């Protein structure tokens, strides 16, 4: 049910369900992503990027980049600081320098040397290091009940 209430200062959501299912869990995670915002820079402009737009975040050559569907922004924060800021979100570490938004996952398949390749909904592919496979699988099971 949707209700327009002019007197509200913020959006209020109430989710009622008979049991926690995969779909309900996914819905909750997608809604929670809107609470997380990361500052991104492009040129001399600063942008507030909500987590629901982010596919992954990667650190390369002491710089941190935020990857969206068709855009890339730079962050002035380290990947460790960002990981702490967005704790409890749909982001999960898949490599020493990569955080993946599991809400953007399209598929997962085995890759040589006991690694995993993930395909994102925009068609991009990332490799999950062996060290992080267990935590990725656990997160997917916990969030999506698979």
Secondary structure, 3 states (H helix, E strand, C coil): CCCCCCCCCCCCCCCCCCCCCHHHHHHHHHHHHHHCEEEEEECCEEEEEEHHHCCEEEEECCEEEEECCCCEEEECCCHHHHHHHCCCCCEEEEECCEEEEHHHEEEEEEECCCEEEEEECCCCEEEECHHHHHHHHHHHHHHHCC
